[in-house]
Amino acid sequence: MKILIAVIILLMLFICPGVQAATIIYVPMDDRPVNLDYVLKSVKAAGHEIIAPPIGLIAGREHSGDVQQLWQWVLDNSTMSDALVLSSDALLYGGLVPSRTHLLGERVLEERLQRFRELRTKVPGQKIYVLGTVMRTAKMSVGATEPSYYEKFGPKIFRITAIEDKSGNVGISNSEKNELKELLMLVPPEYMKDWRSRRAKNFQINLFLLQWVRDGIIDFLLFGRDDSSPFSASHQEGSHLEIAGKDLGSNHYLSTPGADNLGMSLVVKAINDLSFSLPFVKLFYAPGAGGDTVASYEERPLSETILQHVLATGGLKTDWTDKPDLILAVNTPKSGITAEASGSENITKAKPATKQFVLRVISELDVGRRVAVGDVAFANGADNALMNEFSSKQVLDRLAAYAGWNTAGNTLGYALGQGMLAISTPDPLRKNVLAVRYLDDWAYQANIRSQLINELVYPRGGDGLWLNELKPLLTSEAQKRIRRFAGRHLWPINSEAIDVDFPWNRMFELRVNVR
């Protein structure tokens, strides 16, 4: 049977060997660069048309998206596209952060949910792809990305749900039972009620979306398990949703770790589906724990989640072919434990395992294979040793794609998505896309961000959560340092053509533009 399936796939690829130009209507979950700018530029560089709503309608740091106007925009523009890729968080709650903080009633949410039916009636022949999230259970949160009480009580709320989830899975000890009782007394009941009520509404909405897939209203649904942990409310809900959607099959429903990778992944899947293209993806890990690694902010081994990411971008993970469309090289920590990129462990000197990994990447490139690197050795930034080794071996401009930022899920979704788009991206534009990732993930996230915080933000009494009056100084200094970094590490590049800004008025997000 497997041989027959493989033959059918090969025939499909022979009949439709290339990715055809597509036009996509895209509604992101918010206006952060990874959800908007970087997706649009990557897709356009690959020769496709992607149309997003006016920026004023999309959620920003300090405002929710205009749900009513977003829906009207979708309905007005829907017939202009070959497929629609829509964020349910944007179209139901107003964005990702509003999905965690809203005070919307069930009736309002259900009325908004019915708009998907209206859309299906208007575009009966188009595919509708929807991305949503399982509401995260953060261990802690600051900067107004959760309800205000979460800054103080978030760690306790996380621990409550972790014990509750563990109790329903493997059981808990008497000490954990006592801990749970104590924690529930320490968190004001009105806060727990507010938090649980919102979770219950969002979970019910996600069940409705699964039913919309069964009813043919939605063609493909992708849920992101946002900042999940082995035991948490997010893990508990994600497990229930997987069971609830099991009958749909992976050709209609998937769930992957992460949130900010969802737009990139699903847009690329839509493009591949429209072209009847099924990219073959072959992967290998750095020496060490490899696929057994359970990355920070995730609850499952990479060997399980990578398969989901490949399917979510419209590809097929294969081990048997010698001519894959894409090699995914996954840089994992030898120990299987992912530390923070801003920490002291992120050194620049490459160890033997890193050197071996780089040599394997070079060997794949030397025989003409297209390689995307998913750098998940650290969370929230690149592996300095890996990147310096790539730089010294003059590999940086040869990769099809690279990602090494935030969570492992976000990184892998981006590496796969941009790697598949690289198949049809002209070489100069591919290098432009790569430069943005190197300067954001490596230069800024792994290095310059902490430098600026320690040298400029803290000494001036700031905290990095709200830049405000420090923003002009930080923007100027970040741009100067990133341009210097580019001149030192990247291929001959006009560093003066690199601009940066802080679109969310905080240190965590930087927008890099290479003109």
N, C-alpha and C positions, 0 to 999 in steps of 0.2 A: 504493500500500500504506500509506504514512504517513497519507494522508487517511482510509482505512478504519479504521486503528487509532485515530485521533483520534476518529472518529465513535463507535466502540465504547466508548471511554473516557468520552465525554460522555454516552452513554446510561446507562452504569453509574452515573455521578455523578448523573444525573437520577433514576434509580430509587432510589438510596441517597444522598441529598444531604447527610446529616449524619452526624457521628461519634456512634455509639451508645455508651452506657455499657458499659464492659467491666470484668471482674475478672481481674487478672493476678497470678500467682505469680511473685515476683521474687527471685532469689538474686544479690546483687552480688558483685563480686570482693573487696571489703573494706568496712570501715565508714567510710571517709572521706566527708565531706558530699557531695561531687560524685557519689559512687557510691551513696549511700544516702539521706540526709536530703533533699537537693535534688531527687532523682528522685521520692521518695515525695510530697513536698509539691506538686511541679509537677503530677503526675498526679492527685492528689486534688483540687487546685484546679480541674482541668478536668472534674471530675465522674465520675471513674473510681475503681474500687477496686483497690488494689495491696497485696499481702500479702507481707511479707518475713519471714525467719526471726528468731527471738529474737536480740537483739544479741550475746549471749554466744557464739553459734555462729559468728559472722562474724569474719573476720580483722581484727585491730587492729594498732596500731603494734608492740606487743611480744608478740603472740601470733598463732599461726596459727589459721585456722578449724578447727572440729571436723568433718572430712570425713564421718565415719561418721554423726554426728548430723544434719548438714546433709542428707545423702541420705535419712535416715529422715524428716526433716521434710518434704522434698519429696514423698516417696511418700505420707506420711500426709495431706498437704494438697492433693495434685495434682487431685483430683476436684472441689475447690471453685472452680476457676478456669475461665476461657474459654480461656486460653493460658498457657504457662509460658515465662519468660525467665530463662535460667540461665547463670551464669558457669562455664565449664569450669575456669578457674584455681582457683576456690573449691572446686569439687566433685572436682577431681583432685589438686591440690597443697595446698589450704588457703587460697589467696588469691593476689593478684598478686605480692607480695614473696616469699612461699614458692615461687612458681613459678621464681624466680631463684636460690633458695638451698637447695632441698630436696635430700635425700639418698635419695630413694625409689628402690627397685628397679623394673625393668621389669614384674615380675610384679604388684607392688602396683598400679602405674598401670593395667595392663591389666584387673585385677579391678575397679578403680573405674570404668574406662571402660565395662565391661559393665553397670553400673547404668543407663546410658541405655537399654539394651535392656529392662531390667526396667521402667523407667518407661514406655516406649512400649507395652508389653503392658498396663499398668494403665490408660493413657489413650489408647486407640487413636484416638479421635475428636478429640483436642485437638492444636493446633499446639505444637510444641516449638521454641523459638528459643534458640540457644546463642551466647554471646559468648566469644571467647578472644583470646589475644594471641600474637604472634610475639615471642619473648623478645628484649628490647632489648639493644643493644650500646652502653652509655653511654660517652661520651668520658671521663667521670670520675664518681665516685659517693661520697658520704659519708653517714654517718648510718644505717648498717646496712640499706641497701636492696639490697645485693648481697652476695656472699660477702665475708668480712672482708678477704681479700687484695686486693680490688678497689680499696680506698682508695689503696693504694700502687702497684699494678701495672695498674689499670684503663686509664689512658691508653695504656700500651704494648700491652695486649691489644686495645684498640680499634684502634690503628694496625696491628697484625698482621692483623686481620681485614679492615681497609680495603684493605691492599695485596693480600691474598689474593683479595678480591672483585674488585678492579680487574684483577688478573692474569687472572682468568677471563672478564672482559668486554671490556676494551679493550687489555690488555697493560700491562706495566710496564717501566720503564727499568732499566738496569744498577744505577744508584744505589739504586733502590727494592728491587731484588733483594738488594743488600748490606745495606740497612737492615733488611729482613725477617730476614736471617740474624742480624744483631746483636741485634734485638729478641727473637728466639726464644732467644738465649743469656742475655738479661737477665731473662726471666720464668722462675721456677722451673718445671721440667717438670710437677711434681705439680699446680701451679695451672692450667696450661694443660689438663692432662688432666681435672681436675675440671670446669673450665668447658666444655670441648668435650663432655664426656660428658653433662652436664646439657642442653646445647643439643640434642644428638642425640636424647635421650629425648623432650624437648618437641616437637621437630620430628616425630618418629615419631608421637607422640600426635595432633598436628594432622593428619597424613595419615590416621590412623584416623578422626578426626572428619569429614573429607571423605568417607570411605567410608560413615560412618553416614548422611550425607545421601543418598548414592546408594541406600542400603538402605532409605530411608524412615523411619529411626529419628529423625532430626533433620529438621525441615522447613526451617529456615533457619539458616545458620551465618555469623557475622560475626567476622572476625579483625581485630584492631587491630595496626597496625605501630607498636609502642611505641618512641618516641624513635629513629626510624630515620635513617640518613644515606645520601647518594648511594652511598657505598661502605662496606659494613660486613657483618658476619655477618647482621644483621637484614635488610638489603636483599637479600642473597643468598638467605636462606631464604624471604623474602616472595615473591621472584620465582619460586622453585621451587613454592611453594604456589599461586600464581596459575595457573601452567601445569598443575599437578596438578588444580586445580578448574575448569579452563576449560570442561569438558563440562557442568558443573552449571548454568551460566547465572546471571545476576544475580538471578533470582527465587528462587534457593536458596542462593547463596554470594556473599559480597562481602568485600573487604578494604579498610579505610580507615586513614589515618594516625591515631595517637593510641591511647589506652587508656581514659582516664577519661571519654570521651564515649560509650563503647560501651553502657553501661546505659541512658542517656537515649535514645540513638538506637534501640536495639532494642525498648525498651518502647513507644516511640511508633509504631514500625513495626507491632508486634503490635496496638496499638489501631486503627491505620488499616486493617490487614488484616481485623480482625474486623468493622469497620464498612463494608467494601467501599469505603473512602474512598481516593482517590488525589489528594492535594493537588498542585496545579500550582504550581511554584516558578519564578519568574523572577528573574534576578540581574543586578546591575551592580557594577562595581568603582570604587574611587576613582581619579582620574586618575593616570597613571604606568604602572608595570610591570603592575599589575593581575593578570590570570590567569597571567602569566609568572613571578610571584613564587614562588621556592622558599623556603618558610619555614624558620626554624630548627627543628632536630629532625625534619625531613622530607626526603624524597629526590626529590620530584616537584613539578612546577608546580601551583599551586592550580587552574588550569583543568581539570586531570585529576582531582584529588582531590575537588573540590566535587561533581562528578557522582556519585562514590561515596557521599558523605555524604547527598546528596538521596535516592538509592535506598535507602540503609541506614535512613532514617527512614520509608520507605514512600511517598515522593513521586516526582514526575516533573518533571525540569527541562525547561521549555518556553520558547521565544522568541517563539512565534507568537500567544499569547493576550493579549488586552488586559484580561482579568479573572482574573489569577492568584489563587490562594488565599493566596499569601505572596510577598512580595518579599524576597529576600536581598540586602542591601546589604553589600558586603565592603570594609572599610577596609584597604587595602594600602599599604605604604610606596611613595612615588613612585619610589624607587631600586630597589625589588624586594629590598632587604636588610632583614631584620627584626632590630632591635637588642633589647636587654633593656629592659624597661619601667622598671627601677630606675636606668637610666643617665642621663647628662646630656643625651642627645639627646631625651629625652621631655619637651619643653618645653610650656608651657601656651598659648603664643601660636599661633594657627592660621595656617598658610600658605595661599596661594591654592588649592592643590589640596584641602586639607581643607575650606575654605569652600565650594568648588564641590560637594564630596561632600555636605555638610550640606544645601545648597540642593536637591540632587537628592532627598535623603531627604524633605525637607519637601514638595516638589512631589508626591511619591508619596502622602504622608499626606493632603495637601490634596484629592486626588481620591478619597479614601476607601479607599486600598489599605492592606493590613496589611503592615508592614515589620519585619523582624528584621535587626539589625545584627550582623555577624560582624567584630569588631575585631581584626585580625591584624597591624596595623602594627608591633606590638612583641610580643615573647614575654614570658610571665609577668606580664601586666598590661595595663591599658587605655592608650589613647593620650590623654594629658592634654589636648592641643590639641583633639582631636575632642570629648571629653566636655565641656570648658568651652564649646565652641561650641554643642553641643546644649543645655547648661544656659542659656546666654545667650539662645538662640532659643526656649526653653521647649518643647523637643522631648522631653525625657526621659520624661515620663509618657505620651506618645503612641505609643511604639514597642510592637510586639507582643512583641518579645523583644530581649535584648541579651546578648552574651557577649564577653569580652575577657581571657582568663586562660590561663595555661600555654601549651601548644602550639597551633598553628593548628588542628590536627585536633580537639583538645578543645573549642576555642572554636566552631568551625563546627558540630560535632555538637550542642552545647548550643543555639546560636542557632536552628538548624533545628528541633530537637526541641521546645524551649519555644515557638518561633514557631508550630508546628503545633498544639500544645496550646492556644495562645491563642485559636484559633478557637472553642473551646467553654468558655473560662474567663471567668467573670463579671469585669467591669471592676475592682472593688476587689481581687479576688484576683490579677488580672493585674499590677496595680501593686505588690502585695506581692511577687510573684515577681521583678519588675523591680528593686525596691528591694534585694533580697538580692544580685542580680548587680552592681548599681552599687556597693554597699558592699563587696562582696568583691573584685571585679575592678578597680574604679577606686580607691575610697577606700583599701582595704588593700593589694592586691597592687602597685599602681603607685606608692603614696605612703607610707602609714603603716608598711608592713612595714620598709622600709629606714630610715625615721626611728627606729623603735623599736630596730632592730639597732644603729644608730650612736649613739643617745643613751642607751640603757639596757642593751643586752646586752653590747656590747664593753667599755664602761667598767667593767662589773661582772665581767669575766672570762669571760663566756659566749660561745657560738659560734652560737646559734640552732638547733642541731641537736637538743639536748636542753635543754628549758627548766627542768625540775626546780624548784629553789627559787625561780627567777625567775618561774615561771608565774603566781602570784597578782598580782604587780606588773604584768606584761605584759598580763594579761587585763583588769585594771582600767584601765590606760592605753589599751589598744586600744579598749575599749568607750567610754571618754570621748571619744577622738578621732573615732571613727566616728559617735557620736551628734552631735558638733559638725559633722562633715562633712555628715551628713544634714540637719541644720537649715539649713545654708548652701546646699545644692545641690538637694535633692529638694523635690517638691511639698509642700504642708502635710502634715507627717507628725509623729506623736508620737514624737520621738526617744527618749523614756524607754521606749518599747516595743521598743527594739532591744537585744538581748543578743548577746554574742559569747563564744566560748571556743576553746581550742586543743586539739582532740580527739586529735591525734597528738603532743602534747608537743613540738612543733617550730614554728618560725616560718612555715614554708611553708604550712601549712593553718590557716585560720581558719573556724570555723562561725559564720555570721550567722543569727540568728533574729529575724524581725520579727513581733511578736505583733499 
